[in-house]
């Protein structure tokens, strides 16, 4: 876990911007056009704008932020987006002295628009050639001040039941202490993995690419334990022959590894196929 450090005595507001970006993937095998359509319909309903708004509201609560504004949209034929404007201060801070109605003033909204926000966009897709359907959610949590997006890491990973997670964390800008010295980061971190729970680490294989001098941290994860049964949609695994079982398992596992490594693979990796239960 991350080590604690002495709290900085700052001159004014902590304007370091801490941004956490996720790409989260879910993968499924569908055997027909009808199954592919049913999977996309299921994903579109399970991750609609209303549910995503609830998830992002939980994120705001976890990191200690107050929600100022929410914009959300479901799309045709599929997909959804949610944008949430957040701030560290309590909403009463933005109550106008000339009105009895609490809420953010226009200048307060503009002041926080590019500093503290949470967004999510979803991308369900499928292709008939290999039967693979995928669902991707892009999530960005950007904060300014004392609140940190890292507190929501484990919640988001578990809430979205992710097969593959690709994360980038970046600290931008600088803040000054009372002596005028610049600070380009205000917390100890050597890897995003420092902030992951033990059960999360046990579930995934992970790779890091970190640029410490740039305060830029990259971690990608893929589920460690693979069971084909978890990736079949409306298909009875007992009805599959051993040959068909191995073929589908290879297709699904290959899709996962190509997404994880970010490139098309020319051949299978040894050890992909697991014995049939």
N, C-alpha and C positions, 0 to 999 in steps of 0.2 A: 504494500500500500504506500501512497505518497507520504513523504515525511513532512512534518509541519515546520514552518519557519516563522521567525519573528515578523509580526505585522508591520508593514511599512507605514510611516507617518507621512502622509501625502500633503502636497500643497494643492488644494482644490480637489476636483473630481478625478477619479480614476478612469481615464479615457482609453485604457488599453481595450482593444476589441478582441474577444476570444470567439473564434468561429469553429464549430464542429460540423462537418459534413459527412453524411451517411449515403452510401448506396446499399440498399438491402434487396436481396433476391430470394424469390421462392420459385421452385422448379417442380414441374409435374409432367408425367407421361399420359397422353390421351390417345386413344386408338382410332378415333373416327372424327369426322367433322362435327357430329352431334356432341361428342364428348368434349371436343375443344371449345365449342360454343358454350357448353354447360359450365366448363371450368372458368372461362372468362366471365360468364355471368355470375358465378359464385364469388370470384375474386372481386368483381366490381361491386357486389353487394356487401361483402365482408369488409372491404376497405373503401367504403363510400365517404363522402365529405363529412357526414355527421359523425361517423365513428372516428375518423381521423382528427376531427376537431376535439373530440373527447380525449384522444390520446395526447394531442398537443397541449390541451389544458392541464392534463396530469403532469406533463413535462414542465410547464410553467410553475406549477405548484412545487414540484421536486426541486427545481433550481432556485426557488424563492423569488420568482418574478410575478408582477402583476400584469394582467391582460388589459390592454388599452383598446384594441380593436381586432375584429376577426372578419376576414373575407374568405368565402369558400364557394366551390363550384364543382358540380358533377358534370361530366362531359358525355356526349354521344359520339361514337358508339360505346366508349368505355373510358375510364380514367377519372381522376378527381384531383383537385388542388385545394390547399388551405394555406392562408397566410395569416399569421398572428403577430400583431405589434405588441411588444412587452416593454416594461420598464422596471427598474429596481425599486423606485420609490412607491409608496402607497398611493392609491388613486386620489386620496384626499389632498395630496400635495398639489394636484393639478386643478383643484376646485377654484373657480374664479371668485374673487372677493365681491364681485358685483352680481352674482347669481346664486340662487339657492340650490341649483341643480348640480350635483357632483359629476365630474367627468373631465376628460382631457381637453385642454384648450387647443386651438389650431396650431399655435406656435410650439406647444409642447409635443404635439404629434409630429410635426416636421422635425423638431430637434431630435427625436428618437427614431425616426423612420429608417435611417441607415446605420443605427447602432445596435438596437436590440429587437430581434425578430425571430420567429420560428416559421419555417415553411415546409410543406410537403407536397410532392407531385407524384402521381402513380402512373405506371406504364405497363399494363397487361399486354401480352403479345403471344402469338403462336404461329407455327408454320406446319403445313400439312406433310412435308416431305419426310420428316423424321418423328413426328408425333410429339415433339417437345413443346410444352407451353411454359412461359415464364411470366413472372410478375416482379416488377422493380419499383421500389419506392425511393425517391430522393428526398432526404430530410436535411435541412440546414437549421442549426441553432446558433445564433450570433448574439453575444451579450456584451454589455459594457458596464463597468463598475465592479462590485464585489461578487455578483452572481456569476456562476460558472456553468457552461453547458456540460462539462464532464460529469456532473452529478446525475445526469439523466441517461448516461451510457447504458447501464445494465437494464434499466426499465425499458428503453426503446428496443434493445436487442431481444428481450423476452416477449415484449408486448406484440411484436410483429413476427414472431416465430420464424426467424430468419435462417435460411440455409447458408447463405453467403453474406458477409458484411464487409464493406470496404469503407474505411473511415479516414478522414483527414482532419487534423486539428492544427490551427494556426493562430498565433498571437500577433496582432498587428499594432503598429503605433508605439507610443511611449507615454509614460506619465512621469511626473516629477515629485520628488520628496520635498520635505520642508526646507532642505538645504539647496534645492535647485538641481540636484543630480537626476539625470534621466534614468528611468527603469523601463526596460523593454519587455520584461516579464515579471510577474509578481508572485509566482508559485513554482515549486520544484516539480519538474517532470522530465523523465528520460524516455518515456514511451506511453502511448495511450493505454497499453496493458497495465500500467501502474494503477489505473482507475477501474479495472475490470474485477468483478467478483470472482471468487474461486470456482463457483459452479459454472460461470461463463467460460473461464479459461479451460476447465475440464471438458467442455462440450466441443471446443473448436481446435483446429490446427491454425496457427497464426504465423504471419510473416510481417516484419517491421522494415520500413525504410524511413530513417529519421535524419533531418538536417538540423542539428542542435543549434548551430550558429545562426540559423534563420528562424528559429522557433517554429519549425514546421515538422509535424509528426504524422506518419502514415502507417496504418495497420490494416491488414486484410485477414479475414477469417473464413474458414469453411468448416462445416460440421465434420466431426471426426468419425462418429459412428454412423455407418450408412446401412439402411435397411430399405430395399426396393419397395416393400409394402407401403412405406410412408410416401412414396412418390407416384403411386398409381391412382388415377381418378376414374371412378366408376368401372374398375376392372377387377375381377375376381382373381387374385393371385394363384389360387388353387387350380384354376382352369388353364394356366399357362404350362406349356411343356418346358422341360429343362433348357432346351435350346432357345426357346422364345424368352424365357426368364433371363438367361445370360445375355441375349441380344439387347433387351430393353435395359438391363442393368448397365451394360456398357454405354449405351446411348445417354442415359441420365447422368452417369458418373462423368462421362466425357464433357457433357454440357456444363457441369459444375466446375470442372477443372479449367475449361476454357474461359469461363467467366472469372474464376479466381485468378488465373495467371494473365488474363487480359489479352489473349491471343489464340488463334486457331492452332490446334495440335495436330501433328502429322500422324501420330500413332498413339495407341493407348499406353498408359503408364502401368507398369507391372504391379500386380496386387490390387487392382481396382475391384475386380469381381469378388464378392463375398459368397461363401457357401450358402446354398439354399437351406433354410430352416426345415 
